[in-house]
Amino acid sequence: MNPRQQLRQLIARSGYTMVPGAHDTLTARLVEAAGFEAVYLTGGGYSRASGYPDLGLLTVVENVRFIGLTVEAVGIPVIADADTGYGNAINVIRTVREYEKSGVAGFHIEDQVAPKKCGHYEGKEVISKAEMVGKIKAAVDTRRDPDMVIIARSDARAVEGLAAAIDRVNAYLEAGADVGFVEAPQSVDELRIVGRSVNGPNLVNVFEGGKTPMLAASELKQMGFRLGIYPSQTHRAAIRAAQKVLAVLKEDGHARRIEHELCTFQEREEAVGTAQWRELEEKYLRDV
């Protein structure tokens, strides 16, 4: 099976799949090496890795480049963030064409007003349900590979309430989306309601520090969720680790005090597959 078919198989089975987030391609490789079955390319993480907040400041071209590099570098399915589709329905058409060419296995698109905000920021606005239904239909009609997964996200919980957000997601599923995603439920009870009320495979955003309570994978599985994205954990770990080593380097003039906590030179090379590239180099230069 190709990665898109693999993702569809993960969604179709009865279990719950944890999909850690990656803010860069190296982190996506680490997710794969850790044994996870899919990786999530968080738009917010890539924005922050580029020095920007999650306010829709990066363009579709910038994000597609990030996605394409990562798809090439890993063998597991890649789920990407397509924000609002970068505009209206005809912008969605261009976005889906570009995302499909990147090789991504699936992506989610949301019903916020463009430019969007992080799903756990205040001050979000949403477009009408009817307009978003049109955008989902445009995405479905545009994709050439029926195995590419379209995930429909609603941010309406913060604006119109939970019932309206669930109603929106169900309308988006009826319009042809493959997976439903109610962003930012605000309690365990709300998670339970979402889990039993969305009329299709269900995705949950496990986001520490946001509006949604943090629950174990076993609990989310029991609630009926099929996919859980974990967008910020690896990025927050990377920020803290960098801050720690930089503080030691500045104070001591070297990093020996913290060297035992860092990966080795060899471990770093293994993370990027240097040996495999050297083997290819030897193979094609052997007779030169």
WOHU-V437325 format. One record per backbone hydrogen bond with DSSP energy under -0.5 kcal/mol. CO is the residue of the C=O (numbers start at 1). NH is the residue of the N-H. E is the energy in kcal/mol with one decimal. If there is no record, write none. Layout:
CO & NH & E
CO & NH & E
//
This chain:
2 & 6 & -2.4
3 & 7 & -2.3
4 & 8 & -2.1
5 & 9 & -2.0
6 & 10 & -2.1
7 & 11 & -2.2
8 & 12 & -2.1
9 & 13 & -1.6
16 & 18 & -0.5
17 & 228 & -2.4
18 & 20 & -0.5
19 & 230 & -2.0
20 & 40 & -2.8
22 & 42 & -0.9
24 & 28 & -1.6
25 & 29 & -1.9
26 & 30 & -1.9
27 & 31 & -2.2
28 & 32 & -2.1
29 & 33 & -2.6
30 & 34 & -1.7
31 & 36 & -1.6
32 & 35 & -1.8
37 & 77 & -0.8
39 & 41 & -0.5
39 & 79 & -2.8
40 & 22 & -2.4
40 & 42 & -1.0
41 & 81 & -1.0
42 & 46 & -2.4
43 & 47 & -2.4
44 & 48 & -2.6
45 & 49 & -2.7
46 & 50 & -1.2
47 & 52 & -2.9
48 & 51 & -1.6
53 & 55 & -1.9
54 & 118 & -1.4
59 & 63 & -2.2
60 & 64 & -2.7
61 & 65 & -1.8
62 & 66 & -1.7
63 & 67 & -2.5
64 & 68 & -2.9
65 & 69 & -2.2
66 & 70 & -1.7
67 & 71 & -2.9
68 & 72 & -1.9
69 & 73 & -1.1
70 & 74 & -1.2
77 & 39 & -2.2
77 & 79 & -0.5
78 & 105 & -1.6
78 & 106 & -1.5
79 & 41 & -3.4
80 & 82 & -0.6
80 & 108 & -1.9
82 & 85 & -2.8
83 & 110 & -2.6
88 & 92 & -2.1
89 & 93 & -1.6
90 & 94 & -1.5
91 & 95 & -2.5
92 & 96 & -3.0
93 & 97 & -2.0
94 & 98 & -2.3
95 & 99 & -3.0
96 & 100 & -2.7
97 & 101 & -1.9
98 & 102 & -1.2
99 & 103 & -0.6
99 & 104 & -1.1
100 & 103 & -1.3
105 & 149 & -2.4
106 & 80 & -2.5
107 & 151 & -2.9
108 & 82 & -2.6
109 & 153 & -2.8
111 & 127 & -2.5
118 & 121 & -2.1
125 & 113 & -2.3
128 & 132 & -2.0
129 & 133 & -2.5
130 & 134 & -1.8
131 & 135 & -1.7
132 & 136 & -2.5
133 & 137 & -2.5
134 & 138 & -2.1
135 & 139 & -2.2
136 & 140 & -2.7
137 & 141 & -2.6
138 & 142 & -1.5
139 & 143 & -1.9
144 & 146 & -0.7
145 & 148 & -1.8
149 & 107 & -2.1
149 & 151 & -0.6
150 & 152 & -0.5
150 & 178 & -2.6
150 & 179 & -1.4
151 & 109 & -2.3
151 & 153 & -0.6
152 & 181 & -1.9
153 & 111 & -0.9
154 & 183 & -2.5
155 & 158 & -0.9
156 & 159 & -1.0
156 & 160 & -3.5
156 & 161 & -1.2
157 & 161 & -0.6
161 & 165 & -1.8
162 & 166 & -2.5
163 & 167 & -2.5
164 & 168 & -2.4
165 & 169 & -2.4
166 & 170 & -2.4
167 & 171 & -1.8
168 & 172 & -2.3
169 & 173 & -2.3
170 & 174 & -2.1
171 & 175 & -1.4
172 & 177 & -2.0
173 & 176 & -1.4
178 & 201 & -0.5
179 & 152 & -2.8
180 & 203 & -2.6
181 & 154 & -2.5
181 & 183 & -0.8
187 & 191 & -2.0
188 & 192 & -2.3
189 & 193 & -2.2
190 & 194 & -2.6
191 & 195 & -2.8
192 & 196 & -1.6
193 & 197 & -1.3
194 & 197 & -0.6
194 & 198 & -1.7
198 & 200 & -1.7
201 & 180 & -3.0
202 & 226 & -2.5
202 & 227 & -1.8
203 & 182 & -0.5
204 & 206 & -0.7
204 & 229 & -2.3
205 & 207 & -1.1
206 & 208 & -0.6
207 & 210 & -1.7
213 & 215 & -0.6
216 & 220 & -2.1
217 & 221 & -2.4
218 & 222 & -1.8
219 & 223 & -1.5
220 & 224 & -0.6
220 & 225 & -2.0
221 & 224 & -1.4
226 & 17 & -2.9
227 & 204 & -2.2
228 & 19 & -3.1
229 & 206 & -2.9
230 & 21 & -2.7
232 & 236 & -2.7
233 & 237 & -2.0
234 & 238 & -2.1
235 & 239 & -2.4
236 & 240 & -2.2
237 & 241 & -2.4
238 & 242 & -2.3
239 & 243 & -2.4
240 & 244 & -2.1
241 & 245 & -2.3
242 & 246 & -2.3
243 & 247 & -1.9
244 & 248 & -1.8
245 & 249 & -2.5
246 & 250 & -2.4
247 & 251 & -2.1
248 & 252 & -3.1
249 & 253 & -1.8
255 & 258 & -1.5
255 & 259 & -0.9
256 & 259 & -0.6
258 & 261 & -2.1
259 & 262 & -1.6
264 & 268 & -2.2
265 & 269 & -1.9
266 & 270 & -2.4
267 & 271 & -1.7
268 & 272 & -0.9
269 & 272 & -0.6
269 & 274 & -2.1
270 & 273 & -1.0
273 & 277 & -1.7
274 & 278 & -2.4
275 & 279 & -2.2
276 & 280 & -1.9
277 & 281 & -2.2
278 & 282 & -2.5
279 & 283 & -2.3
280 & 284 & -2.2
281 & 285 & -1.3
282 & 286 & -0.9
285 & 288 & -1.4
//
